Amino acid sequence: GVGKSTLLNRVFGIEQASAENFEPGQADIEKELISPQNDRLVLHYSDGFDPAVDANCEGVKAFIKKRKEKEHVKDQLHAVW
C-alpha cells in the first residue's frame, strides 16, 4: 500500500498502524501509537479526510482543541502532520 498506514509503519515502525488493523473509517485518534524506535514519539492515527464528509474534520479539530487544553506538556499535542 501507499497510504497513511504504510507510511507510519515504514517510517516509525508502528505495526499497530498497518492497514490490516483498520477497516476504512475505523481509525481511533484517541489511541496512542508509540514508536518502538523512540518511546517518546506518540502518534495518533485519524481517518482520512473526505471533502464530502465533515465529521472526521470536526473530530480532529475537537481532538486538537482538547490536547491544547491539557495541563501537562507530555499530554499536549506537539505536531500535526
N, CA, C and O atoms as a GROMACS GRO file, in nm:
protein
  324
    1GLY      N    1   0.080  -0.119   0.000
    1GLY     CA    2   0.000   0.000   0.000
    1GLY      C    3   0.085   0.126   0.000
    1GLY      O    4   0.206   0.121   0.022
    2VAL      N    5   0.020   0.236  -0.024
    2VAL     CA    6   0.089   0.365  -0.027
    2VAL      C    7   0.016   0.469   0.057
    2VAL      O    8   0.034   0.589   0.038
    3GLY      N    9  -0.065   0.424   0.150
    3GLY     CA   10  -0.143   0.516   0.231
    3GLY      C   11  -0.075   0.555   0.360
    3GLY      O   12   0.043   0.526   0.382
    4LYS      N   13  -0.152   0.621   0.448
    4LYS     CA   14  -0.100   0.666   0.578
    4LYS      C   15  -0.049   0.550   0.661
    4LYS      O   16   0.056   0.560   0.725
    5SER      N   17  -0.123   0.440   0.662
    5SER     CA   18  -0.085   0.325   0.744
    5SER      C   19   0.053   0.274   0.706
    5SER      O   20   0.137   0.250   0.792
    6THR      N   21   0.076   0.258   0.577
    6THR     CA   22   0.204   0.209   0.529
    6THR      C   23   0.316   0.306   0.564
    6THR      O   24   0.424   0.265   0.605
    7LEU      N   25   0.290   0.434   0.548
    7LEU     CA   26   0.390   0.536   0.579
    7LEU      C   27   0.426   0.534   0.728
    7LEU      O   28   0.544   0.536   0.763
    8LEU      N   29   0.326   0.530   0.815
    8LEU     CA   30   0.353   0.526   0.960
    8LEU      C   31   0.432   0.401   0.997
    8LEU      O   32   0.525   0.408   1.078
    9ASN      N   33   0.396   0.290   0.938
    9ASN     CA   34   0.465   0.165   0.968
    9ASN      C   35   0.611   0.170   0.923
    9ASN      O   36   0.701   0.134   0.999
   10ARG      N   37   0.634   0.215   0.803
   10ARG     CA   38   0.770   0.214   0.748
   10ARG      C   39   0.859   0.321   0.812
   10ARG      O   40   0.976   0.294   0.839
   11VAL      N   41   0.807   0.439   0.835
   11VAL     CA   42   0.889   0.548   0.888
   11VAL      C   43   0.911   0.533   1.039
   11VAL      O   44   1.022   0.554   1.088
   12PHE      N   45   0.806   0.497   1.112
   12PHE     CA   46   0.814   0.494   1.257
   12PHE      C   47   0.813   0.353   1.317
   12PHE      O   48   0.828   0.338   1.438
   13GLY      N   49   0.797   0.250   1.234
   13GLY     CA   50   0.796   0.113   1.282
   13GLY      C   51   0.676   0.081   1.370
   13GLY      O   52   0.686  -0.001   1.462
   14ILE      N   53   0.565   0.144   1.342
   14ILE     CA   54   0.445   0.125   1.425
   14ILE      C   55   0.353   0.026   1.357
   14ILE      O   56   0.276   0.061   1.268
   15GLU      N   57   0.361  -0.099   1.400
   15GLU     CA   58   0.281  -0.205   1.340
   15GLU      C   59   0.132  -0.185   1.361
   15GLU      O   60   0.051  -0.227   1.278
   16GLN      N   61   0.093  -0.121   1.473
   16GLN     CA   62  -0.050  -0.102   1.502
   16GLN      C   63  -0.117  -0.019   1.394
   16GLN      O   64  -0.240  -0.023   1.380
   17ALA      N   65  -0.039   0.055   1.318
   17ALA     CA   66  -0.097   0.143   1.216
   17ALA      C   67  -0.110   0.072   1.082
   17ALA      O   68  -0.144   0.136   0.983
   18SER      N   69  -0.084  -0.059   1.077
   18SER     CA   70  -0.093  -0.127   0.949
   18SER      C   71  -0.236  -0.130   0.899
   18SER      O   72  -0.330  -0.136   0.979
   19ALA      N   73  -0.252  -0.125   0.770
   19ALA     CA   74  -0.385  -0.119   0.709
   19ALA      C   75  -0.471  -0.238   0.749
   19ALA      O   76  -0.593  -0.228   0.754
   20GLU      N   77  -0.407  -0.352   0.776
   20GLU     CA   78  -0.483  -0.471   0.813
   20GLU      C   79  -0.554  -0.453   0.947
   20GLU      O   80  -0.655  -0.519   0.973
   21ASN      N   81  -0.504  -0.363   1.032
   21ASN     CA   82  -0.563  -0.343   1.164
   21ASN      C   83  -0.677  -0.242   1.164
   21ASN      O   84  -0.745  -0.226   1.265
   22PHE      N   85  -0.697  -0.174   1.054
   22PHE     CA   86  -0.804  -0.074   1.046
   22PHE      C   87  -0.887  -0.097   0.921
   22PHE      O   88  -0.833  -0.106   0.811
   23GLU      N   89  -1.016  -0.106   0.940
   23GLU     CA   90  -1.106  -0.104   0.826
   23GLU      C   91  -1.130   0.044   0.796
   23GLU      O   92  -1.112   0.128   0.883
   24PRO      N   93  -1.170   0.077   0.674
   24PRO     CA   94  -1.198   0.218   0.645
   24PRO      C   95  -1.295   0.276   0.747
   24PRO      O   96  -1.398   0.215   0.778
   25GLY      N   97  -1.262   0.393   0.798
   25GLY     CA   98  -1.348   0.460   0.894
   25GLY      C   99  -1.335   0.411   1.037
   25GLY      O  100  -1.415   0.447   1.122
   26GLN      N  101  -1.233   0.327   1.066
   26GLN     CA  102  -1.220   0.272   1.200
   26GLN      C  103  -1.097   0.319   1.275
   26GLN      O  104  -1.066   0.264   1.381
   27ALA      N  105  -1.026   0.417   1.226
   27ALA     CA  106  -0.911   0.468   1.298
   27ALA      C  107  -0.959   0.534   1.428
   27ALA      O  108  -1.068   0.592   1.432
   28ASP      N  109  -0.878   0.524   1.532
   28ASP     CA  110  -0.915   0.582   1.662
   28ASP      C  111  -0.811   0.686   1.700
   28ASP      O  112  -0.703   0.651   1.748
   29ILE      N  113  -0.843   0.812   1.680
   29ILE     CA  114  -0.748   0.920   1.706
   29ILE      C  115  -0.710   0.928   1.854
   29ILE      O  116  -0.604   0.982   1.886
   30GLU      N  117  -0.792   0.876   1.942
   30GLU     CA  118  -0.762   0.880   2.086
   30GLU      C  119  -0.657   0.776   2.126
   30GLU      O  120  -0.590   0.793   2.229
   31LYS      N  121  -0.641   0.672   2.048
   31LYS     CA  122  -0.546   0.565   2.081
   31LYS      C  123  -0.403   0.613   2.052
   31LYS      O  124  -0.374   0.663   1.944
   32GLU      N  125  -0.316   0.596   2.150
   32GLU     CA  126  -0.176   0.635   2.133
   32GLU      C  127  -0.100   0.522   2.064
   32GLU      O  128  -0.109   0.407   2.104
   33LEU      N  129  -0.028   0.557   1.960
   33LEU     CA  130   0.060   0.463   1.890
   33LEU      C  131   0.203   0.505   1.923
   33LEU      O  132   0.245   0.615   1.887
   34ILE      N  133   0.276   0.418   1.989
   34ILE     CA  134   0.410   0.452   2.037
   34ILE      C  135   0.514   0.382   1.950
   34ILE      O  136   0.508   0.261   1.929
   35SER      N  137   0.608   0.460   1.900
   35SER     CA  138   0.712   0.407   1.813
   35SER      C  139   0.810   0.323   1.893
   35SER      O  140   0.860   0.369   1.996
   36PRO      N  141   0.840   0.201   1.848
   36PRO     CA  142   0.942   0.121   1.916
   36PRO      C  143   1.082   0.180   1.898
   36PRO      O  144   1.174   0.145   1.972
   37GLN      N  145   1.098   0.268   1.801
   37GLN     CA  146   1.227   0.332   1.776
   37GLN      C  147   1.253   0.446   1.874
   37GLN      O  148   1.369   0.481   1.900
   38ASN      N  149   1.146   0.503   1.930
   38ASN     CA  150   1.159   0.614   2.024
   38ASN      C  151   1.029   0.620   2.103
   38ASN      O  152   0.928   0.669   2.053
   39ASP      N  153   1.031   0.570   2.227
   39ASP     CA  154   0.907   0.561   2.304
   39ASP      C  155   0.852   0.696   2.348
   39ASP      O  156   0.744   0.703   2.408
   40ARG      N  157   0.924   0.803   2.320
   40ARG     CA  158   0.871   0.937   2.348
   40ARG      C  159   0.793   0.992   2.230
   40ARG      O  160   0.731   1.098   2.239
   41LEU      N  161   0.797   0.920   2.117
   41LEU     CA  162   0.722   0.960   1.999
   41LEU      C  163   0.586   0.890   2.003
   41LEU      O  164   0.577   0.768   1.987
   42VAL      N  165   0.483   0.969   2.024
   42VAL     CA  166   0.348   0.916   2.034
   42VAL      C  167   0.267   0.973   1.918
   42VAL      O  168   0.258   1.095   1.902
   43LEU      N  169   0.209   0.885   1.840
   43LEU     CA  170   0.129   0.928   1.725
   43LEU      C  171  -0.017   0.895   1.750
   43LEU      O  172  -0.051   0.803   1.825
   44HIS      N  173  -0.103   0.971   1.685
   44HIS     CA  174  -0.247   0.946   1.690
   44HIS      C  175  -0.294   0.936   1.545
   44HIS      O  176  -0.272   1.026   1.465
   45TYR      N  177  -0.358   0.827   1.514
   45TYR     CA  178  -0.399   0.794   1.377
   45TYR      C  179  -0.545   0.831   1.356
   45TYR      O  180  -0.633   0.783   1.428
   46SER      N  181  -0.570   0.917   1.259
   46SER     CA  182  -0.708   0.957   1.232
   46SER      C  183  -0.753   0.902   1.098
   46SER      O  184  -0.671   0.859   1.016
   47ASP      N  185  -0.882   0.903   1.077
   47ASP     CA  186  -0.935   0.868   0.946
   47ASP      C  187  -0.887   0.970   0.844
   47ASP      O  188  -0.847   1.081   0.881
   48GLY      N  189  -0.891   0.934   0.719
   48GLY     CA  190  -0.855   1.028   0.614
   48GLY      C  191  -0.962   1.135   0.600
   48GLY      O  192  -1.071   1.124   0.654
   49PHE      N  193  -0.928   1.238   0.527
   49PHE     CA  194  -1.022   1.348   0.507
   49PHE      C  195  -1.090   1.333   0.372
   49PHE      O  196  -1.025   1.313   0.269
   50ASP      N  197  -1.220   1.344   0.374
   50ASP     CA  198  -1.302   1.335   0.254
   50ASP      C  199  -1.379   1.466   0.244
   50ASP      O  200  -1.454   1.500   0.335
   51PRO      N  201  -1.360   1.540   0.136
   51PRO     CA  202  -1.428   1.670   0.124
   51PRO      C  203  -1.580   1.661   0.139
   51PRO      O  204  -1.645   1.759   0.176
   52ALA      N  205  -1.636   1.544   0.111
   52ALA     CA  206  -1.781   1.529   0.120
   52ALA      C  207  -1.828   1.497   0.262
   52ALA      O  208  -1.948   1.497   0.289
   53VAL      N  209  -1.733   1.469   0.353
   53VAL     CA  210  -1.770   1.429   0.489
   53VAL      C  211  -1.699   1.520   0.589
   53VAL      O  212  -1.577   1.517   0.601
   54ASP      N  213  -1.776   1.602   0.661
   54ASP     CA  214  -1.719   1.694   0.758
   54ASP      C  215  -1.691   1.630   0.893
   54ASP      O  216  -1.613   1.684   0.972
   55ALA      N  217  -1.751   1.516   0.921
   55ALA     CA  218  -1.745   1.457   1.055
   55ALA      C  219  -1.602   1.432   1.101
   55ALA      O  220  -1.568   1.464   1.215
   56ASN      N  221  -1.516   1.378   1.016
   56ASN     CA  222  -1.380   1.349   1.059
   56ASN      C  223  -1.302   1.477   1.084
   56ASN      O  224  -1.226   1.486   1.180
   57CYS      N  225  -1.320   1.575   1.000
   57CYS     CA  226  -1.251   1.703   1.019
   57CYS      C  227  -1.290   1.765   1.153
   57CYS      O  228  -1.205   1.816   1.226
   58GLU      N  229  -1.417   1.760   1.185
   58GLU     CA  230  -1.464   1.816   1.312
   58GLU      C  231  -1.409   1.735   1.430
   58GLU      O  232  -1.375   1.792   1.533
   59GLY      N  233  -1.400   1.603   1.414
   59GLY     CA  234  -1.343   1.519   1.519
   59GLY      C  235  -1.196   1.550   1.544
   59GLY      O  236  -1.152   1.552   1.659
   60VAL      N  237  -1.122   1.573   1.438
   60VAL     CA  238  -0.980   1.607   1.452
   60VAL      C  239  -0.965   1.744   1.516
   60VAL      O  240  -0.878   1.764   1.601
   61LYS      N  241  -1.048   1.839   1.477
   61LYS     CA  242  -1.044   1.972   1.539
   61LYS      C  243  -1.070   1.962   1.689
   61LYS      O  244  -1.003   2.027   1.769
   62ALA      N  245  -1.168   1.882   1.727
   62ALA     CA  246  -1.201   1.864   1.869
   62ALA      C  247  -1.084   1.799   1.944
   62ALA      O  248  -1.054   1.838   2.056
   63PHE      N  249  -1.020   1.701   1.881
   63PHE     CA  250  -0.905   1.634   1.943
   63PHE      C  251  -0.791   1.734   1.965
   63PHE      O  252  -0.731   1.737   2.072
   64ILE      N  253  -0.762   1.816   1.865
   64ILE     CA  254  -0.656   1.916   1.876
   64ILE      C  255  -0.688   2.016   1.987
   64ILE      O  256  -0.601   2.050   2.067
   65LYS      N  257  -0.812   2.061   1.992
   65LYS     CA  258  -0.853   2.157   2.096
   65LYS      C  259  -0.838   2.096   2.235
   65LYS      O  260  -0.789   2.160   2.327
   66LYS      N  261  -0.882   1.971   2.249
   66LYS     CA  262  -0.874   1.903   2.378
   66LYS      C  263  -0.728   1.887   2.422
   66LYS      O  264  -0.695   1.909   2.538
   67ARG      N  265  -0.641   1.848   2.329
   67ARG     CA  266  -0.499   1.831   2.362
   67ARG      C  267  -0.433   1.964   2.395
   67ARG      O  268  -0.343   1.970   2.480
   68LYS      N  269  -0.474   2.068   2.330
   68LYS     CA  270  -0.419   2.202   2.354
   68LYS      C  271  -0.447   2.247   2.498
   68LYS      O  272  -0.369   2.322   2.556
   69GLU      N  273  -0.558   2.202   2.553
   69GLU     CA  274  -0.600   2.244   2.686
   69GLU      C  275  -0.545   2.156   2.798
   69GLU      O  276  -0.571   2.182   2.915
   70LYS      N  277  -0.468   2.052   2.764
   70LYS     CA  278  -0.412   1.963   2.867
   70LYS      C  279  -0.312   2.039   2.953
   70LYS      O  280  -0.237   2.123   2.903
   71GLU      N  281  -0.312   2.009   3.081
   71GLU     CA  282  -0.224   2.078   3.176
   71GLU      C  283  -0.078   2.039   3.158
   71GLU      O  284   0.010   2.126   3.155
   72HIS      N  285  -0.051   1.911   3.145
   72HIS     CA  286   0.087   1.863   3.138
   72HIS      C  287   0.137   1.865   2.993
   72HIS      O  288   0.067   1.823   2.902
   73VAL      N  289   0.258   1.912   2.975
   73VAL     CA  290   0.318   1.923   2.842
   73VAL      C  291   0.321   1.787   2.772
   73VAL      O  292   0.298   1.779   2.652
   74LYS      N  293   0.348   1.680   2.847
   74LYS     CA  294   0.357   1.547   2.786
   74LYS      C  295   0.225   1.503   2.724
   74LYS      O  296   0.224   1.417   2.636
   75ASP      N  297   0.114   1.560   2.769
   75ASP     CA  298  -0.018   1.524   2.718
   75ASP      C  299  -0.066   1.616   2.606
   75ASP      O  300  -0.168   1.590   2.542
   76GLN      N  301   0.008   1.723   2.583
   76GLN     CA  302  -0.032   1.818   2.480
   76GLN      C  303   0.011   1.768   2.342
   76GLN      O  304   0.097   1.681   2.329
   77LEU      N  305  -0.050   1.823   2.242
   77LEU     CA  306  -0.017   1.791   2.104
   77LEU      C  307   0.100   1.878   2.061
   77LEU      O  308   0.098   1.999   2.081
   78HIS      N  309   0.202   1.816   2.003
   78HIS     CA  310   0.323   1.891   1.968
   78HIS      C  311   0.341   1.912   1.818
   78HIS      O  312   0.412   2.004   1.777
   79ALA      N  313   0.278   1.831   1.738
   79ALA     CA  314   0.290   1.846   1.593
   79ALA      C  315   0.171   1.780   1.525
   79ALA      O  316   0.114   1.684   1.577
   80VAL      N  317   0.134   1.833   1.411
   80VAL     CA  318   0.029   1.774   1.329
   80VAL      C  319   0.087   1.755   1.190
   80VAL      O  320   0.145   1.847   1.132
   81TRP      N  321   0.071   1.634   1.138
   81TRP     CA  322   0.128   1.605   1.006
   81TRP      C  323   0.019   1.553   0.918
   81TRP      O  324   0.044   1.521   0.802
   0.00000   0.00000   0.00000
